[in-house]
């Protein structure tokens, strides 16, 4: 969603930091396969409920690195996830899932603001996507967050905060941008 806003309204941004970004599926075959997978997840949420959905979702290999987190962090994440509704999960998968998202790959070269891409070290797919996006963006930088996977904010909040702080220190202040 953030990338979509950046592409559609670039003049509103002096820069962006995107964590675990996916600029979209390019081939119709991949989009169709993803739509089928998202529909299976949505149906599981609706028919099986939130608990069945979470049990299957959290078992996905993409989230394996989260199993190393402290029990209290996992418990807090689980409590939050349990507060979601089955209908909301299904709606999210159907409306804002990757299958329904446009591909922004072709728009990346036109983004002239600095873009900082972050990905978890153990998240091989999103690391590759970040590197590919960096090559397409005129002013981009990639930071790999050590020791974490797909949900870098959950798995390494201090490293994310440090990366954001680094970007804010390197960026011109609003007053400098006006000069």
C-alpha positions in Angstrom: 0.0 0.0 0.0 2.8 2.4 0.9 4.5 1.8 -2.5 1.2 2.4 -4.2 0.9 5.8 -2.5 4.5 6.6 -3.4 3.9 5.7 -7.1 0.5 7.5 -7.3 1.5 10.6 -5.3 5.3 11.0 -5.5 5.1 14.8 -4.8 3.8 14.1 -1.3 7.0 12.3 -0.3 10.5 13.5 0.4 11.6 9.8 0.7 10.3 6.5 1.9 11.4 3.5 3.9 9.7 0.3 2.8 10.0 -2.9 4.9 9.5 -6.2 3.2 8.2 -4.6 0.0 6.8 -6.6 -2.9 6.3 -4.4 -6.0 3.8 -6.8 -7.4 3.3 -9.9 -9.5 4.2 -9.3 -13.1 2.8 -12.4 -14.9 -0.9 -13.3 -15.0 0.0 -17.0 -14.2 1.6 -16.0 -10.9 -1.3 -13.6 -10.1 -3.9 -16.4 -10.8 -2.0 -18.9 -8.6 -1.7 -16.3 -5.8 -5.4 -15.5 -6.1 -6.2 -19.2 -5.7 -3.9 -19.5 -2.7 -5.4 -16.3 -1.1 -8.9 -17.7 -1.7 -8.0 -20.9 0.1 -6.7 -18.9 3.1 -9.8 -16.7 3.1 -12.1 -19.8 3.0 -10.1 -21.4 5.9 -10.6 -18.3 7.9 -14.4 -18.2 7.2 -15.1 -21.9 7.6 -12.5 -22.9 10.2 -12.4 -19.7 12.2 -9.5 -17.6 13.5 -7.8 -20.4 15.5 -7.7 -22.8 12.6 -6.5 -20.0 10.3 -3.7 -19.0 12.7 -2.5 -22.5 13.3 -2.0 -23.0 9.5 -0.8 -19.5 8.9 1.9 -19.5 11.6 3.1 -22.9 10.4 4.1 -21.5 7.0 7.8 -21.6 6.3 7.8 -17.8 5.8 7.3 -17.4 9.6 9.7 -20.0 10.8 12.1 -17.4 12.2 9.4 -16.1 14.5 9.4 -19.4 16.4 12.8 -18.3 17.9 11.2 -15.2 19.6 10.8 -15.0 23.3 7.6 -16.6 24.6 6.2 -13.3 25.8 6.7 -11.8 22.4 5.0 -14.7 20.7 2.2 -14.6 23.2 1.5 -10.9 22.6 1.6 -11.4 18.8 -0.8 -14.4 19.2 -3.2 -12.4 21.4 -3.3 -9.6 18.8 -3.9 -12.1 16.0 -6.7 -13.7 17.9 -8.4 -10.4 18.2 -8.8 -10.3 14.4 -12.1 -11.5 12.9 -12.4 -14.4 10.4 -14.4 -12.1 8.2 -11.8 -9.4 8.4 -9.0 -11.8 7.6 -10.9 -13.1 4.6 -11.7 -9.6 3.3 -8.1 -8.5 3.7 -6.8 -11.5 1.7 -9.4 -11.0 -1.1 -9.1 -7.2 -1.3 -5.5 -6.2 -0.5 -3.7 -9.4 -1.1 -0.8 -9.6 -3.5 -3.0 -11.1 -6.2 -5.2 -8.0 -6.3 -2.3 -5.5 -6.1 -1.1 -3.9 -9.3 2.5 -4.4 -10.4 4.6 -1.4 -9.7 7.8 -2.6 -11.2 7.5 -0.5 -14.3 6.9 2.6 -12.1 10.0 2.3 -10.0 12.5 4.1 -12.3 10.3 7.2 -12.2 10.5 7.5 -8.4 13.1 10.2 -7.8 12.9 10.4 -4.0 15.3 8.4 -1.9 13.9 4.9 -1.0 15.3 2.8 1.8 14.4 -0.9 1.4 14.6 -3.2 4.5 14.4 -6.9 4.5 15.1 -9.6 7.1 18.3 -11.6 6.6 16.4 -14.9 6.8 13.7 -13.8 4.4 15.4 -14.9 1.2 12.5 -14.0 -1.1 12.0 -10.5 0.1 15.8 -9.9 0.2 15.9 -10.7 -3.5 12.9 -8.5 -4.1 14.6 -5.6 -2.3 17.8 -6.0 -4.3 15.8 -6.1 -7.6 13.8 -3.0 -6.6 17.0 -1.2 -5.6 18.4 -1.8 -9.1 15.2 -0.3 -10.6 15.0 2.7 -8.3 17.2 5.8 -9.1 17.9 6.6 -5.5 17.6 3.5 -3.4 19.5 1.8 -0.6 18.9 -1.7 0.9 19.5 -2.7 4.5 19.4 -6.3 5.5 18.2 -6.7 9.1 20.4 -9.4 10.7 18.9 -12.4 12.5 15.3 -12.0 11.5 12.9 -13.2 8.8 9.8 -11.8 7.2 8.4 -9.8 10.1 11.4 -7.7 10.9 9.4 -5.2 13.0 8.3 -8.0 15.3 11.5 -10.0 15.3 14.0 -7.1 15.6 12.3 -3.8 16.6 15.6 -2.3 17.8 17.3 -3.0 14.5 14.3 -1.4 12.6 14.4 1.6 14.9 18.2 2.0 14.3 17.6 1.7 10.5 14.9 4.4 10.6 17.1 6.6 12.8 19.9 6.2 10.3 17.6 7.3 7.5 16.3 10.3 9.4 19.8 11.4 10.2 20.9 11.1 6.6 17.8 12.9 5.2 17.6 16.7 4.9 15.4 18.4 7.4 12.1 20.0 6.2 13.8 23.4 6.4 16.7 22.2 4.3 14.4 20.8 1.7 12.7 24.2 1.4 15.9 25.9 0.4 
